[in-house]
Amino acid sequence: MAAPRQGLSSEAASAPSSSSAAFLGFGPNSRDPSRLPSARAGGKGPRNRKKGWKRWRGPEAKLGRQLGDWLEENAAELRQLGGPVSEKPNESLFFVDVGSEAKVQKQKHAKHKPLKIDLILQPDSKVPPPKDILSHQVPNAKKLRKRQQLWEKLAEKGQLPRKERLLQERLRKGPTPKAQPEEAGRGTNPSRGFYDIWSESNPLDQALAGNDIWFLEQTQKKPVKRPERMKKKPSQLPAVEVIAPGGSYNPSFQSHQALLLQAHEVEVKRQKAEDKLERQLNFPTAAEAPTQETVFQEQCEGLLEEDSDSEERQEGPVKPQEDNLPEDSASVSPFPRTAAGEKKTERQRKKEKEAKRLKAREAGEKTARLRRQNLFQLRSIRLQVKQWEAELLRRKKLRKAKREAEANKPKRLGRLKYEDPDLDVQLSTELADSLRRLKPEGSILKDRFKSLQKRNLIEPRERAKFKRKYRVKYVEKRAFREITL
């Protein structure tokens, strides 16, 4: 009795009629579709779950599963063996075991076995990969094709492309001659002549001679002239100021006392400013506090004088009410009238016109007479003009001196005002008698920083103060160790 085939159970082997009619799959795990599924595989379950979809339901489902298994097995054969097993020759499926010689040959072949990493990197599928279209494309193929077509058309006409034409012209002219030592002024020839690049006869500027200034500026051959205002320094003060003689090593008595006096004046001025601020903010004492009498006098200040003035105005003469009338009430009427309100006659109007004409003629004659008299006052007028010009010149000099004094002072560049640093002074008892005992005063870094501020190069600054963004909250927490019984 033959042994049961792989993939069949003992029950299937004992039932030849059912097994002969069944379709066996190629895979080792294929099962007999004629058998009913077990209760575990096809048990009842919810239909809305994936487990319920896989249950065997009717002959259509069985046929679909068989077809799916067959397709899957064919795909596995194609992937693993490169085609169906029925079409493969026997030599590729079976081999004859001849004994120990085959094992020796197998061991010999094992020496040339590829590495494990190479086997991992080899593709698992026997299907060749699709053709990479991008790897066969030529960059700018369309452009090159059009250029080739253009060259072919030019060749038919007997013409050459521009690049070929320029190349042939260069070959026909031959190599360019080398520059002579006199011409190679900017070369490395040691025998070349020297010249001053800042002189007017500079050979480098000979090529630009005779050209328009505007052309040179636009073509960047000549730099634009810098305005005079940009050549001025922001301050005329020197970068490093020499200290007073009293601040040097081993100064004289007079210079040291002068420096002490200067420092004393600075301290006195600072103390006065602090005292003034303290007086303004100081609360008055009990003796200086205002009383009820002083408060009443301040409230009545100026009231009594106003009462006396009003009484004097009332005692004065009272003007009649007629004076309150407008003075030119007669001029309101369309016809000229006299003071009494009567209409002027023609004779009166003519007299008034004649008087106005005579007054204007007298004024003109007076002006002409004054002009004639001014001719005899030329000396006095010339003296006045000289005095006036001298006064203008004096004022001009004062303004110039004031501008120069203001130019040397630090300007207001920011929100802070420049403050002079403290004088580096040593008292008479602190003066050293030798260089070994000399103690340095001040800081070089602070001195340079203040110098930049004084010369208007940077704005006055102060050290940034720490400002807390949020208010600090204090929370009292009681620990269990603080609790006492």
Secondary structure, DSSP 8 states (H G I E B T S, - for coil): -----TT--HHHHH-HHHHHHS---SSTT---TTS---TTTS----TTSHHHHTS--HHHHHHHHHHHHHHHHHHHHHHHTSS-GGGS-HHHH------HHHHHHHHHHHHT---HHHHHHS-S--S-----TGGG--TTHHHHHHHHHHHHHHHHHT---HHHHHHHHHHHH-------TTT-TTSS-TT-----TTSTT-GGGGGGTT--HHHHHHTTSS-----GGGTS-S--S-SS----GGGSSS--HHHHHHHHHHHHHHHHHHHHHHHHHHHHH----TTTS--HHHHHHHHTTTHHHHHHHHHHHHHS----GGGGS-TTSGGGSSS-B-TTS-B--HHHHHHHHHHHHHHHHHHHHHHHHHHHHHGGGHHHHHHHHHHHHHHHHHHHHHHHHHHHHHHTS----SSS-----------GGG--SSGGG----S-HHHHHHHHHHHTTSS----------SS---------GGG---
